């Protein structure tokens, strides 16, 4: 579905992300947590400026704990939007992601099916190459190892809003992988 900005032009990739984040920010049960959610520091910060500050939980660099917190919040009825600036940082949360969040429904004999929206990005190579440790696409690995958590790579701006909407309205947890190199397309 094509969307248009206030100038009547087709929205760019980044504008679609901002639209999706603002829509999620309007939901009563959402909380946004991670690094640079209340204070600038990563490129993803600028995409949640329209989200009310009271919905943002700024965290230090402790990715595994962040995923555990996200799972706990989901079990308490919230829909956390857990933000990891790059896929390469999400690796540090694989313990909680693969051993707990992904298996919670099975471990609880179907009693719990937590919904966590995990937002991450493939590191941008523009304007400077950040080095190989900051720009990998881990989507194939994640898709292979996760049984219950959906993995969606946002390769086309037309899919962004609907993918985030489905992550919120659907069942279970979803990892949405953005591509900042496409922000201006």
Secondary structure, DSSP 8 states (H G I E B T S, - for coil): ---B-TTSSB--HHHHHHHHHHHHHTSTTEEEEETTSSS--SGGGGGGTTS-GGGEEE--S-HHHHHHHHHHHHHTT-EEEEE-SSHHHHGGGHHHIIIIITTHHHHTTTS----EEEEEEE---SSS---GGGS---HHHHHHH-SSSEEEE--SGGGHHHHHHHHHHSSS-EEEEEEGGGTT-
